[in-house]
């Protein structure tokens, strides 16, 4: 019996499952980067194709990582009040480092750094975390959850006929239903 045993095994050991989910999450985030000179650039940004079961398993990990990045961005914006615009290793920067403002900035920004490190543990790829925090998090600043969408594909995978699905980030290619204009008749009497 599988009482209280949530999740899919996916035919792998637990460490292999974690590695697979990290790989899928980082692949999704890396599709958002600027890969113009990359040999294996994605066809569509913010979208990966995998099996339906894998997509359903990786979705919570991706959503948690995006939520961490959103919270971190909010903390960094609050910490900007204590920051400085001076370039590093200049006299203005050195005086700021010796002031109380630096201590306040350091205390205010440290939870953001901890969140970034936690996201690195979750995703496992530094470049993917950079894309997540710099590009993806600001896009979802006003959205409280529901950052991904899973769409089942009609054609099964060639070879083992596995059900394929598209896992994509919401908000870029959303369709909006356009309302048709009310017809006007020339002979209308009002």
Buried (B, 14 or more C-beta within 10 A) or exposed (E): EEEEEEEEEBEEEEEEBBEBBBBBBBBBBBBBBEEEEEEEEBEEBBBBBBBBBBBBBBBEBBBBBBBBBBBBBEBBEEBEEBBBEBEEEEEEBEEBBEEEBBEBBEEBBEBBEEBBEBBBEBBBBEEBBBBBBEBBBEBBEEEEEEBBBBEEEEEEEEEEEBBBBBBBBBBEEEEEEEEEEEEEEEEEEE
